[in-house]
Amino acid sequence: MKKILLLFTVGWSVCAAQSPKTTYPFRDTTLTVDERVEDLISRLTLSEKVQMMKHQSPAIERLGVPAYNWWNEALHGVARTKEKVTVFPQAIGLAATFDAPGLQKTADMISSEGRALFNEDLKAGKTGTGYRGLTYWTPNVNIFRDPRWGRGQETYGEDPYLSAQMGMAMVRGLEGNDPKFLKAVACAKHYAVHSGPEGNRHTFNAQVDAYDLWDTYLPAFQALVTEAKVHGVMCAYNRLDGQPCCGHNELLHDILRNQWGFDGYVTSDCWALKDFAHNHKTHANDIEAVSDAVLKGTDLECGDLYQLLEQGVNQGLISERSVNVSLKRLLTILFKIGLFDPDSHHPYMSIDRRVLECPAHQQQAYEMACKSMVLLENKKNILPLNPKKLKRIAMIGPNANDEQTLLGNYNGFPSEIVTPVESFTKQLEGQVEIDYMKGVDFVQPLKDAPSFKEVAARAKKADVIIFVSGINANYEGEAGDAGAAGYGAFSGGDRTTIQLPQVQIDLLKELKKTGRPLILVNMSGSVMSFDWESRNADAILQCWYGGQSAGDAIFDILFGEYNPSGRMPLTTYMNDTDLPPFEDYSMQNRTYRYFQGDVRYPFGYGLSYTTFAFDECLADTTLTTGKTITYKVNVTNTGKRAGDEVVQLYVAHQANSNKRQPICALKGFKRVSLQPGETQEVTFELTPKELALVNQQGELLQQAGHVDVYIGGGQPYKSEGVFYPLSVTGEVYKVY
């Protein structure tokens, strides 16, 4: 009898151990995250471990471990979910706001909407669903070094400092400020030296020297890791100096982990590890590839090869201990977002779907759209328009009523998308007639439609012509996503020219002949050269891909309800001949920091309906290396309208012995709102880091010499502002 009872008891214990309801130490919320992670790892088999290192992490039912899908996007709103969510302006438009606090607020709203969806899934036991997790593979802080790159729209522009500041704001907004738990998880991508071409990214070998690497390509990543403490990094598809970025010892081990102290997780770009053996030809087979990737520091695979790690362990290519190191990083993230805490222990569990598209989020989408739009031309102050002086507006162009364009790429879907035609028609109902004609498609004439001359003849009946030009994410974007490639101006998601599509220029020329005022409203993820347009349009407004409220923002800017205040995060070159070869990653003669020629619209440029003046404040003229210096400037609105000024600080060094340094470099910016006649004092602090230069070996050093510090509404010599001469003395100070 005793034997039977003993057998029954043992049998019950085995069943209980396999039950998801069993209380293991990793379920104990009173333990530290490290203790809980270690306990869970100790209970997993090698086969289970390697499966959990793929983006589609399966449930481990015997332990009650839920499934989790790591792949999610939140570039400018929660992306790709079937739920209706708020869609903010595309990242390049957010960069044009030069408003880091505004972006942090935006990111906080995005993570609230994503958290609401995740909390529902967690309660329902559906955490394995695609595009519903909290590990967002954003922000993209690659340098937009060439305006032809289709994915440049996902970045914060061409400048390392602006990219770093906006990227850090995005990270902080997404991840929250709780000392223990994460609201969501940001991911700095694509690490590193990755900005086109899209067509050969699976085979491309980017080559840069130490100077360009540390002066241009790494600073934003370094800031997100060391200052914003981002918890995720995504490695890039391409090779860097011969090694695949997802198996790059210097990038992932020496720099990221050792020098920067990164303790988060690294994910591959999707199916990037397949490139090792099949495209880059750097590894003999997939087993060697995945084993090497983990040893170099790629913890998670977006793809379906990491199950081969089990064979790698059996063949002695990698140890199970190394597998555990990566798995610990991944599980730490999952514990911090609350995957194993479906109760009140987590501070963000109470967020629910009431935040989706709530009024505050919709208002923020509108405000960021307004702040993002850059007024490039305003001849004879034709803008703002006065509705009392108008009877009829001709609204023409491929983007006048195209909802898809406003969403950019890596986007979600809102309940309502307001196009220019819809906004103008609604807001001017009963006052001004809106005569809408599409007139032309993006890259070719419309089929069975009026000729350009017929369109122009009809437009001539209007008081003003608003042409809404540009392209959309079908023409520029990620390889494989930009489905309209094949036309001469586009290749695999990239552009082959920075000119507006010729067919649109042809129609604009016909419209110009009418003699009516011609206002160009352009939507694109990068710059257009605007050669003919800048000389012939009466006004040009660059609108990027403005999100769900873009139509209302355009209306309010054109009619003066909102004073335009966006600033260019990119240099507008004169023409294609100004651009070095696309595959050349040297920064020589690229971006405002190194370009020697004339430009149409400089980085940091943007017009307003009011004017601003800058008055110098007292400041030290000498500084010892290793010290911080403070600058102040008084900014006054000297016009008759309220408006925002983006106060920008640039540093320009005298020539030094290295002979490689930026012409000037942005090192501070602040957006201020001023009523007519109002003055505000704006303060900047320059640290040794901002006053240092990278040498040929990639070291950031502050040395004695002369520095011009400029504070104004744009770049030195190209805008109103003041200079502060600074003499730096002392020994060489090594920042890193």
Secondary structure, 3 states (H helix, E strand, C coil): CHHHHHHHHHHHHHHHHHCCCCCCHHHCCCCCHHHHHHHHHHCCCHHHHHHCCECEECCEHHHCECCEECCECCCCCCCCCCCECCCCCCHHHHHHCCCHHHHHHHHHHHHHHHHHHHHHHHHHCCCCCCCCCCEECCCECCCCCCCCCHHHHHCCCCCHHHHHHHHHHHHHHHHCCCCCCCCCECCEEEECCCCCCCCCCCCCEECCCHHHHHHHHCHHHHHHHHCCCCCEEEECCCEECCEEHHHCHHHHHHHHHHHCCCCCEEEECCCCCHHHHHCCCCCCCHHHHHHHHHHHCCCEECCCCHHHHHHHHHCCCCCHHHHHHHHHHHHHHHHHHCCCCCCCCCCCCCCCHHHCCCHHHHHHHHHHHHHHCEEEEEHHHCCCCCHHHCCEEEEECCCCCCHHHHCCCCCCECCCCCCHHHHHHHHCCCCCEEEEECCCCCCCCCCCCCCHHHHHHHHCCCCEEEEEEECCCCCCCCCCCCCCCCCCCEECCEECCCCCCHHHHHHHHHHHCCCCCEEEEEECCCCCCCHHHHHHCCEEEECCCCCCCHHHHHHHHHCCCCCCCCCCCCCEECCHHHCCCCCCCCCCCCHHHHCCCCEEECCCCCECCCCEEEEECCCCCEEECCCCEEEEEEEEECCCCCEEEEEEEEEEECCCCCCCCCCCEEEEEEEEEECCCCEEEEEEEECCCCCCEECCCCCEEECCEEEEEEEECCCCCCCCEEEEEEEEECCCEECC
